[in-house]
């Protein structure tokens, strides 16, 4: 939960909001602000459990066809130095990565000497800022079906010396569709991302896909679930495979609450994760 959160959590949250947002899109533009908290935990194929906390702040603008978003997260990571938020297990050659900074007096804290692949530690700071622009390529007259194209840039603002990110930009493109039938909305999509590599962390470009369903319980509540998959992007890592369930509650036309829980099925995903966010539109 995306992104991100890490990209996985961030992507997941965007998908969670998609069915309801499209069904209620108005002709005029609308601004919104949201704040949340996400937590995930997993071993990612290592001997150490890595816990990731993220507090993302998002500003968005939505018109009849365009959706623009900017997300700025603050993150805290505790665990293996070769596990990078949003990526998973990598061959991290950074000599002052998380868990190794104590050797020369910088970077993270804790752990033992050696390499980032065998050390662990904790670090906090600004995460990777992400910006996206989505355009509705098609929508039916009754707004019960649509097709969106979204471009996304993940800026490498997270400190690579703290093991909070790769320090490089990523560029993604996705195509998502939805279909409303009564109280149900089916949605899914495919995407591709060009991942930036640094001198310490080498990544490969990769495809991702998702599929899910949303159910309108009443005038104020929606529940649903989606499955997300991303192919392996690091030689020492694994593909991402996870299932998430969510609940959306609308207090009034301007204020919404969202909560979710997810389970991972591969070493590329966390073992589990939970999160919640509040969104205000004006």
Phi and psi in degrees as a GROMACS rama.xvg file:
@    title "Ramachandran Plot"
@    xaxis  label "Phi"
@    yaxis  label "Psi"
@TYPE xy
-42.5012  -21.8259  UNK-4
-43.1177  -155.068  UNK-5
33.4676  139.901  UNK-6
-66.239  -32.5446  UNK-7
-61.3527  -49.8339  UNK-8
-67.4534  -43.5366  UNK-9
-58.3033  -46.6807  UNK-10
-61.3229  -40.8963  UNK-11
-62.9947  -40.2352  UNK-12
-67.2107  -37.2659  UNK-13
-62.4639  -41.4059  UNK-14
-66.6884  -39.6146  UNK-15
-58.4501  -39.9714  UNK-16
-81.0769  -14.2186  UNK-17
-63.4816  -50.2825  UNK-18
-59.1368  -48.5828  UNK-19
-66.0517  -38.2835  UNK-20
-64.4512  -45.1359  UNK-21
-66.2217  -38.8667  UNK-22
-66.4478  -24.4024  UNK-23
-113.678  10.2296  UNK-24
-58.3879  130.488  UNK-25
-99.0055  166.8  UNK-26
-70.0902  -31.8713  UNK-27
-85.2481  160.74  UNK-28
-76.9234  156.725  UNK-29
-144.75  132.802  UNK-30
-96.4728  151.597  UNK-31
-148.496  152.781  UNK-32
-127.736  140.182  UNK-33
-140.653  151.631  UNK-34
-137.641  144.456  UNK-35
-150.165  -178.531  UNK-36
-144.907  130.554  UNK-37
-128.454  142.652  UNK-38
-136.647  135.191  UNK-39
-140.601  154.851  UNK-40
-145.594  137.844  UNK-41
-174.695  165.817  UNK-42
-95.543  -20.826  UNK-43
53.3558  33.9117  UNK-44
82.1637  10.6698  UNK-45
-108.736  -179.142  UNK-46
-90.6122  -3.88608  UNK-47
-116.455  138.153  UNK-48
-78.5803  130.95  UNK-49
-110.564  122.904  UNK-50
-105.811  134.031  UNK-51
-127.143  122.492  UNK-52
-107.279  139.886  UNK-53
-139.713  136.152  UNK-54
-122.101  92.6066  UNK-55
-90.1014  141.425  UNK-56
-115.77  128.156  UNK-57
-127.319  132.785  UNK-58
-113.546  135.831  UNK-59
-140.621  153.674  UNK-60
-132.731  129.151  UNK-61
-128.215  125.534  UNK-62
-111.472  -166.85  UNK-63
-61.8943  -34.2844  UNK-64
-123.747  -22.0423  UNK-65
-104.756  143.349  UNK-66
-132.748  117.486  UNK-67
-114.349  134.715  UNK-68
-139.237  146.054  UNK-69
-135.257  124.573  UNK-70
-121.07  128.999  UNK-71
-121.043  111.196  UNK-72
-105.315  149.066  UNK-73
-108.081  130.03  UNK-74
-128.073  154.499  UNK-75
-131.591  127.987  UNK-76
-124.563  131.892  UNK-77
-133.495  117.827  UNK-78
153.882  -156.047  UNK-79
-59.446  137.052  UNK-80
-70.2625  -13.9623  UNK-81
-101.275  15.9155  UNK-82
-109.273  117.296  UNK-83
-108.366  128.883  UNK-84
-53.3677  134.236  UNK-85
82.6394  -11.4014  UNK-86
-118.225  -50.7504  UNK-87
105.907  -150.868  UNK-88
-75.1919  131.364  UNK-89
-136.305  170.256  UNK-90
-91.4508  92.4746  UNK-91
-92.9751  106.784  UNK-92
-91.7467  7.8663  UNK-93
-67.2384  119.002  UNK-94
-69.8228  -14.6474  UNK-95
-120.579  30.8576  UNK-96
-66.7726  174.555  UNK-97
-53.6938  125.707  UNK-98
95.9371  -9.05112  UNK-99
-116.648  -10.3021  UNK-100
-61.0197  -26.7307  UNK-101
-65.1673  -17.5475  UNK-102
-66.8893  -38.6784  UNK-103
-119.278  9.28111  UNK-104
86.8011  23.8843  UNK-105
-145.833  -176.676  UNK-106
71.4044  -138.671  UNK-107
-80.0166  -167.225  UNK-108
-138.428  159.818  UNK-109
83.172  -175.643  UNK-110
81.56  -169.534  UNK-111
-131.651  164.007  UNK-112
-66.4338  164.885  UNK-113
134.402  -112.666  UNK-114
-135.836  164.789  UNK-115
-62.86  -22.6542  UNK-116
-74.248  -19.6651  UNK-117
-118.709  -1.84376  UNK-118
-109.203  161.302  UNK-119
-137.879  162.419  UNK-120
-178.486  -176.278  UNK-121
-125.699  149.126  UNK-122
-157.766  152.357  UNK-123
-136.984  158.216  UNK-124
157.458  -172.211  UNK-125
-62.6836  133.163  UNK-126
-87.3835  -165.925  UNK-127
-80.2932  119.778  UNK-128
-73.3039  134.773  UNK-129
-123.099  143.373  UNK-130
-130.604  139.217  UNK-131
-139.765  153.247  UNK-132
-135.641  119.286  UNK-133
-114.46  141.711  UNK-134
-128.707  131.458  UNK-135
-81.077  105.315  UNK-136
-70.9286  -33.3746  UNK-137
-149.759  141.607  UNK-138
-146.865  138.718  UNK-139
-71.141  161.563  UNK-140
-57.5628  -38.1876  UNK-141
-91.2822  7.40186  UNK-142
59.523  30.5665  UNK-143
-98.4119  -0.0413131  UNK-144
-151.026  146.714  UNK-145
-163.049  165.058  UNK-146
-138.857  126.4  UNK-147
-119.542  145.902  UNK-148
-117.61  127.141  UNK-149
-129.009  132.152  UNK-150
-108.79  140.82  UNK-151
-137.642  141.68  UNK-152
-123.035  125.08  UNK-153
-102.7  111.602  UNK-154
-80.2195  138.849  UNK-155
-79.5146  60.552  UNK-156
-87.4283  -17.0316  UNK-157
-71.81  138.565  UNK-158
-68.692  113.713  UNK-159
-69.2796  -25.3161  UNK-160
-76.0463  -13.3358  UNK-161
-101.937  0.303685  UNK-162
70.917  25.4217  UNK-163
-90.3091  -12.8888  UNK-164
-173.842  -175.87  UNK-165
-87.9176  -17.5733  UNK-166
81.8225  4.85379  UNK-167
-122.998  157.039  UNK-168
-79.0859  148.156  UNK-169
-120.311  148.13  UNK-170
-129.511  124.27  UNK-171
-126.959  155.919  UNK-172
-139.709  133.526  UNK-173
-138.504  154.008  UNK-174
-126  119.848  UNK-175
-127.068  143.337  UNK-176
-129.493  156.291  UNK-177
-145.425  155.772  UNK-178
-144.863  122.995  UNK-179
-95.6502  133.938  UNK-180
-139.885  98.8605  UNK-181
65.3687  -127.513  UNK-182
-83.3037  -6.73029  UNK-183
-99.4417  145.561  UNK-184
-131.631  121.252  UNK-185
-95.5048  139.497  UNK-186
-146.307  157.84  UNK-187
-177.396  169.818  UNK-188
-173.951  174.943  UNK-189
-133.49  153.353  UNK-190
-151.927  166.718  UNK-191
-141.731  139.576  UNK-192
-130.629  135.121  UNK-193
-94.6028  109.205  UNK-194
-90.6249  134.813  UNK-195
-79.5864  138.758  UNK-196
-110.356  146.326  UNK-197
-113.555  -179.179  UNK-198
-68.7592  -16.7113  UNK-199
-103.911  -28.893  UNK-200
-129.021  119.04  UNK-201
-104.451  124.74  UNK-202
-123.324  158.656  UNK-203
-110.622  153.29  UNK-204
-68.1701  154.986  UNK-205
-154.321  154.944  UNK-206
-96.1496  155.969  UNK-207
-141.255  161.52  UNK-208
-151.284  156.047  UNK-209
-148.196  155.26  UNK-210
-152.948  141.221  UNK-211
-165.036  -179.945  UNK-212
-144.214  142.644  UNK-213
-120.975  140.275  UNK-214
-126.026  126.722  UNK-215
-84.7145  106.079  UNK-216
-72.8553  -40.3392  UNK-217
-162.11  -165.953  UNK-218
-63.8667  -25.3242  UNK-219
-115.265  -6.6852  UNK-220
-132.115  140.491  UNK-221
-130.622  143.453  UNK-222
-129.969  160.167  UNK-223
-178.456  -177.159  UNK-224
-152.783  153.431  UNK-225
-148.435  153.94  UNK-226
-111.857  136.755  UNK-227
-126.542  138.527  UNK-228
-136.06  137.317  UNK-229
-136.426  132.119  UNK-230
-68.294  162.539  UNK-231
-61.7448  135.726  UNK-232
-119.587  -2.75007  UNK-233
-131.383  141.186  UNK-234
-57.7941  -36.7367  UNK-235
-94.4247  1.1762  UNK-236
-97.4085  -158.904  UNK-237
-147.104  166.491  UNK-238
-67.793  155.513  UNK-239
-93.6513  137.523  UNK-240
-150.366  116.254  UNK-241
-153.556  155.849  UNK-242
-123.184  132.328  UNK-243
-126.951  144.289  UNK-244
-119.442  148.161  UNK-245
-144.522  165.29  UNK-246
-139.831  130.025  UNK-247
-115.272  132.966  UNK-248
-127.363  130.407  UNK-249
-103.31  111.261  UNK-250
-71.4499  -38.8674  UNK-251
-160.317  178.922  UNK-252
-58.0932  -18.2096  UNK-253
-106.502  -21.7049  UNK-254
-120.827  127.474  UNK-255
-131.729  148.418  UNK-256
-120.16  138.994  UNK-257
-133.217  135.838  UNK-258
-135.328  149.016  UNK-259
-149.825  161.881  UNK-260
-142.004  144.093  UNK-261
-136.954  157.231  UNK-262
-129.924  134.837  UNK-263
-100.612  148.87  UNK-264
-116.829  -3.80167  UNK-265
-133.986  170.612  UNK-266
-69.6618  -12.2893  UNK-267
-81.8089  -12.1855  UNK-268
-115.24  158.769  UNK-269
-66.692  159.087  UNK-270
-66.4596  -38.5636  UNK-271
-158.922  163.429  UNK-272
-158.315  153.672  UNK-273
-141.677  159.862  UNK-274
-173.976  165.98  UNK-275
-153.185  154.905  UNK-276
-150.539  156.163  UNK-277
-121.145  133.101  UNK-278
-123.544  131.706  UNK-279
-121.232  126.676  UNK-280
-108.734  144.731  UNK-281
